[in-house]
Amino acid sequence: MPPRFFIESALTADAVLDLPDAVVRHVQVLRLSPGDAITLFDGRGGSHAATLMEIGKRHAVAQVGARDTSEAELPFSVTLAQGLAGGDKMDWLIEKAVELGVTAIQPLQAARSVVRLSGERAAKRHAHWQALVEAACEQCGRNRLPAVAPVATLEGWLASAPATGARLLLSPRATASLPELAAARHDHWMADGVTLLIGPEGGLAPDEEDLAMRAGFTAVSLGPRILRTETAGLACLATLNAILGGF
């Protein structure tokens, strides 16, 4: 398949487009040549076949072709509300969540979060995560960019998040099985969507879990094993894909 590149500006068929600097660098790394086929998408749905016309040291020009309306999205919406994880774990799980079809990602500052983000540092991380989303979409074939929200506190997010769809909290204290609930409520979750709340390293504190359940979340389990934070959300996404038809 031709290499895929995200373009922020809206794409139209038959346009001649100066490619942005980041794409130019990628084209050069891949050693592409004039006449090579590429695919462009703008995050608004669909993609365009395109042909490289010129490649210079600091610029590249492409001729935009016809729009392809095919998509690689899940048949249901799913938001991953993820407690901030340390090191490169947050980067890794955001990338993989995009590959598994997540619709939106909400990074959360929780009591046991190893990382503390605020102000300029939080803004830089948010921009970095958005770039990861774009690169993951290029790689996995998605044409619609999942939204990455700014970092919020768990309490603030619970107070303001829309109380729609299934609201699920992965917890070692849970007795309800996520696979069983997904199978039993298949049609409702497909129609209304799912929000998954995952704690950071060490999980959510007991009072945070209680707060979430008072806000309408149901505690669910994936079995007797305790999963790391960078595994838990991805395992839930894979489970939902398998049961609700994402695969």
C-alpha positions in Angstrom: 0.0 0.0 0.0 1.2 3.6 -0.6 2.5 5.4 2.4 -0.1 7.5 4.2 0.3 11.0 5.5 -1.9 13.2 7.6 -2.5 16.8 6.3 -4.2 19.4 8.6 -5.7 21.4 5.8 -8.9 20.2 4.0 -8.2 18.1 1.0 -10.0 18.4 -2.4 -9.6 16.3 -5.5 -7.4 17.7 -8.3 -5.7 20.2 -6.0 -1.9 20.7 -6.3 -0.6 20.7 -2.7 2.6 21.9 -1.1 3.2 19.3 1.6 3.9 20.4 5.2 7.5 20.2 6.5 6.9 17.1 8.6 5.5 15.2 5.6 8.4 16.4 3.5 10.9 15.0 6.0 9.0 11.7 6.0 8.9 11.5 2.2 12.7 12.0 2.2 13.3 9.4 4.8 11.3 6.9 2.8 13.4 7.9 -0.3 10.3 8.5 -2.4 10.6 9.9 -5.9 8.4 12.1 -8.2 5.7 9.9 -9.7 5.4 7.7 -6.6 1.9 7.1 -5.2 1.0 8.2 -1.7 -2.3 8.5 0.3 -3.4 11.7 2.1 -6.1 12.2 4.7 -7.2 15.2 6.7 -8.8 13.6 9.7 -12.3 14.5 8.5 -13.1 11.2 7.1 -12.1 9.5 3.9 -8.7 9.7 2.1 -7.3 10.7 -1.2 -4.9 9.0 -3.5 -2.2 11.4 -4.5 1.0 11.5 -6.7 4.3 13.1 -5.8 5.1 15.8 -8.4 8.2 17.4 -7.0 10.6 16.7 -4.2 13.3 19.1 -3.1 15.6 19.5 -0.1 12.9 21.4 1.8 9.7 21.0 -0.2 7.5 18.5 -1.9 4.5 18.9 -4.1 1.6 16.4 -4.6 -1.3 16.2 -7.0 -4.4 15.2 -5.0 -6.6 12.5 -6.6 -10.1 11.1 -6.0 -11.5 10.7 -2.6 -12.0 7.2 -1.1 -14.9 7.1 1.3 -13.9 3.8 3.0 -13.3 3.9 6.8 -11.6 1.8 9.4 -13.6 3.0 12.4 -15.3 0.9 15.1 -19.1 0.4 14.8 -19.4 1.9 18.3 -17.8 4.8 20.1 -15.4 4.3 23.0 -13.7 6.8 25.2 -10.6 5.8 27.2 -10.2 7.8 30.4 -6.7 6.9 31.4 -4.9 7.7 34.7 -1.5 9.3 33.8 1.2 6.6 33.6 4.9 7.2 34.1 7.8 6.9 31.7 6.9 6.1 28.1 3.9 4.0 29.1 1.4 6.8 28.3 2.8 7.2 24.8 2.7 3.5 24.2 -0.9 3.0 25.3 -2.2 6.0 23.4 -0.6 4.7 20.2 -2.0 1.2 20.7 -5.4 2.5 21.8 -5.6 4.3 18.5 -4.8 1.1 16.6 -7.6 -0.6 18.5 -10.1 2.0 17.4 -10.6 4.3 20.4 -12.8 7.3 19.7 -11.4 9.7 22.3 -8.8 9.7 25.0 -9.0 11.6 28.3 -5.7 11.7 30.3 -6.5 11.9 34.1 -4.5 13.1 37.0 -5.3 10.7 39.9 -4.0 10.3 43.4 -1.6 7.5 42.6 -0.3 9.0 39.3 3.5 8.9 39.2 3.5 11.8 36.7 2.2 15.3 37.6 1.4 17.5 34.7 0.2 21.1 34.7 0.7 24.4 32.9 3.2 24.5 30.0 4.4 21.0 30.7 0.9 19.6 30.3 0.4 21.6 27.1 3.6 20.2 25.6 2.6 16.6 26.5 -0.8 17.2 25.0 0.7 18.3 21.7 3.1 15.3 21.8 0.2 12.9 22.3 -1.8 14.5 19.5 1.2 13.9 17.2 1.3 10.3 18.3 -2.4 9.9 17.4 -1.7 11.3 13.9 1.2 9.0 13.4 -0.8 6.0 14.6 -3.6 6.8 12.2 -1.2 7.0 9.4 0.1 3.6 10.2 -3.1 1.7 11.0 -5.3 3.1 8.2 -7.7 5.2 10.2 -8.9 8.4 8.5 -10.6 10.1 11.5 -8.4 11.3 14.3 -9.4 10.3 17.9 -9.6 13.4 20.1 -7.1 13.7 22.9 -8.4 16.0 25.7 -6.2 18.1 27.9 -5.2 16.6 31.2 -7.9 16.9 33.8 -8.2 15.8 37.4 -10.3 12.8 38.0 -12.7 14.7 40.3 -13.1 17.5 37.8 -13.7 15.2 34.9 -16.3 13.1 36.8 -18.2 16.2 37.6 -18.3 17.5 34.0 -18.2 14.4 31.8 -21.5 13.7 30.0 -23.4 10.9 31.7 -24.2 9.0 28.5 -23.6 5.4 27.4 -22.0 2.7 29.4 -19.6 4.0 32.1 -17.2 1.3 33.1 -14.4 1.2 35.8 -11.9 -1.6 35.6 -11.3 -2.6 39.2 -9.8 -5.5 41.1 -12.7 -5.2 43.5 -15.3 -5.8 40.8 -17.6 -8.8 40.6 -19.2 -8.0 37.2 -17.5 -9.5 34.2 -16.7 -7.1 31.3 -17.2 -9.8 28.6 -20.5 -11.0 30.1 -21.8 -7.4 30.4 -20.7 -6.6 26.9 -22.5 -9.7 25.5 -25.7 -9.0 27.5 -25.9 -5.3 26.6 -24.5 -5.5 23.1 -27.2 -3.5 21.4 -27.2 -0.7 24.0 -23.5 -0.3 24.0 -23.3 -0.3 20.2 -25.9 2.5 20.1 -24.9 4.6 23.1 -21.1 4.0 23.3 -18.8 3.1 26.1 -16.5 5.0 28.5 -13.6 3.1 30.1 -12.0 4.4 33.2 -8.5 3.0 34.0 -6.4 3.9 37.0 -2.7 4.8 36.9 0.1 2.6 38.4 -1.3 1.2 41.6 -4.9 1.7 40.4 -7.4 4.3 41.6 -7.6 4.9 45.3 -10.6 3.3 47.0 -12.2 6.8 47.5 -11.7 7.5 43.8 -13.4 4.3 42.8 -16.3 5.2 45.2 -16.5 8.6 43.6 -16.6 7.1 40.1 -19.4 4.7 41.1 -21.4 7.5 42.6 -21.0 9.2 39.3 -22.7 6.3 37.5 -19.7 4.0 36.7 -20.0 0.2 37.0 -17.0 -1.7 38.3 -16.0 -4.5 35.9 -13.3 -7.2 35.8 -11.4 -9.1 33.2 -10.6 -12.0 35.5 -8.5 -12.9 38.5 -5.2 -11.4 37.2 -4.1 -7.8 38.0 -3.2 -6.0 34.8 -0.7 -3.2 34.6 -2.1 0.2 33.7 -0.6 0.1 30.2 -2.2 -3.3 29.6 -5.6 -2.8 31.3 -7.2 -0.3 28.9 -5.9 -2.1 25.8 -7.3 -5.5 27.1 -10.7 -3.8 27.6 -10.6 -2.3 24.1 -9.7 -5.7 22.6 -12.5 -7.4 24.5 -15.0 -4.8 23.3 -13.7 -5.2 19.7 -14.2 -9.0 19.9 -17.7 -8.9 21.4 -19.2 -5.8 19.8 -17.9 -6.5 16.3 -14.8 -4.2 16.0 -12.7 -7.0 14.6 
